Amino acid sequence: MSYTLAEAARACGVDKSTIRRAVRSGRISGTRNDAGVWHLEPAELHRVFPPASRPADDTAAAPRAAPADAAMDDCR
């Protein structure tokens, strides 16, 4: 799975333009598809930019369970 520029920037905690400059300068390699979207392999990206650490309260990627009341309503 490859990252787009926006996904790569989020994964490293930097701005999208920082990633784009690194690709254009040759610090990291990336490819462009027919639509012009950049794709970067995670191993290549994190060779230069370490993964961003997420704050402890960041649960955006964690699956969320349905509220207990809603789940019980479906069972009745």
C-alpha positions in Angstrom: 0.0 0.0 0.0 1.4 3.4 -1.0 0.8 6.8 0.5 -0.5 9.8 -1.5 1.3 13.1 -0.6 -1.4 14.1 1.8 -1.4 10.7 3.6 2.4 10.8 3.7 2.4 14.2 5.2 -0.1 13.1 7.9 1.9 10.0 8.6 5.0 12.0 9.3 3.5 15.1 10.9 4.8 17.5 8.2 3.3 19.6 5.5 2.4 18.2 2.1 4.8 20.7 0.4 7.7 19.3 2.5 7.0 15.8 1.1 6.7 17.2 -2.4 10.0 19.0 -2.2 11.7 15.9 -0.9 10.4 13.9 -3.9 11.4 16.6 -6.4 14.9 17.0 -4.9 15.5 13.3 -5.0 15.7 12.7 -1.2 12.9 10.2 -1.5 11.5 8.4 -4.5 7.9 8.5 -5.6 5.8 7.8 -8.7 3.0 9.6 -10.4 0.0 7.8 -11.8 -1.8 8.8 -15.0 -4.0 11.2 -13.1 -0.9 13.0 -11.7 -1.3 11.8 -8.1 2.0 11.1 -6.3 2.4 7.7 -4.6 5.2 7.0 -2.0 6.0 3.6 -0.5 6.0 3.7 3.3 9.5 2.2 3.7 10.9 4.9 1.4 9.1 7.7 3.1 10.0 6.7 6.6 13.7 6.2 5.6 13.9 10.0 5.6 10.9 11.1 7.6 10.2 9.3 10.9 6.5 8.4 11.6 4.7 11.0 13.6 3.8 10.0 17.1 0.1 10.3 17.8 -1.2 12.0 21.0 -2.6 9.5 23.5 -6.1 10.9 23.0 -6.0 10.6 19.2 -8.6 7.8 18.5 -9.3 8.7 14.9 -8.0 5.4 13.6 -9.5 3.3 16.4 -12.7 1.4 15.7 -15.6 2.7 17.6 -18.2 0.5 19.2 -21.9 1.3 19.0 -23.3 2.8 22.2 -24.7 0.2 24.5 -28.2 1.6 24.3 -28.3 1.4 20.5 -27.0 -2.1 20.5 -29.7 -3.3 23.0 -32.5 -1.6 20.9 -31.5 -3.8 18.0 -31.8 -7.0 20.0 -35.3 -6.3 21.3 
